[in-house]
Amino acid sequence: ETGVTQTPRHLVMGMTNKKSLKCEQHLGHNAMYWYKQSAKKPLELMFVYNFKEQTENNSVPSRFSPECPNSSHLFLHLHTLQPEDSALYLCASSRGRQETQYFGPGTRLLVL
Amino acid sequence: GESVGLHLPTLSVQEGDNSIINCAYSNSASDYFIWYKQESGKGPQFIIDIRSNMDKRQGQRVTVLLNKTVKHLSLQIAATQPGDSAVYFCAENTMVRYGGSQGNLIFGKGTKLSVKP
């Protein structure tokens, strides 16, 4: 295992629901990331946190709201999602912003 | 814009043969490259990396070659095994600030490697 865990592993939600994805890293890293992986597309960077501070928001719609309470935990709050938001959401962490990123197993999200 | 791409979307090899997966990049400022392996139902797994001051790096059964002249990266897997079946991504990173972005990985679409027994 990579030392990065994500819960839940699978999630089905309606467009009016509110849910949260959780990521935890046990590697002592300082940077954490959210990526979206859709079929037949490259991984898309969504958000970056470095030392708990958000440093990147890659033009992500406001229906996705990240939260980083400490360097080990990262959340992605979801509300009023669209079916096209169905994808694999991956969390990653790295010791520094320019070092190797290690990924969690992802949350497979289906929006109905 | 700058991007990382792959020459082939799929690659099928016989068990025991060597595999070569290719990757082209267009950002001349990229100076750090990583190969990831993603098995079905799992997140990307780090395989090997290389910095731009090197042209070759070897790991266990894997070798990464970097040709900065033609902006080409390859991953060689020796004696390919069924467990190597996965999607392989290359990613580039810029250690220096470029176009306002620093330290973000840019991924290619991936090559699916299938190993025939």
Interface residues (C-beta under 8 A of the other chain):
Chain A: T2 V4 Q6 K40 K41 P42 L43 L45 V48 E56 L90 A92 G96 R97 Q98 T100 Q101 Y102 F103 G104 P105 G106
Chain B: V4 Y32 I34 Y36 G41 K42 G43 P44 Q45 F46 D49 F89 N93 M95 Q102 G103 N104 L105 I106 F107 G108 K109 G110
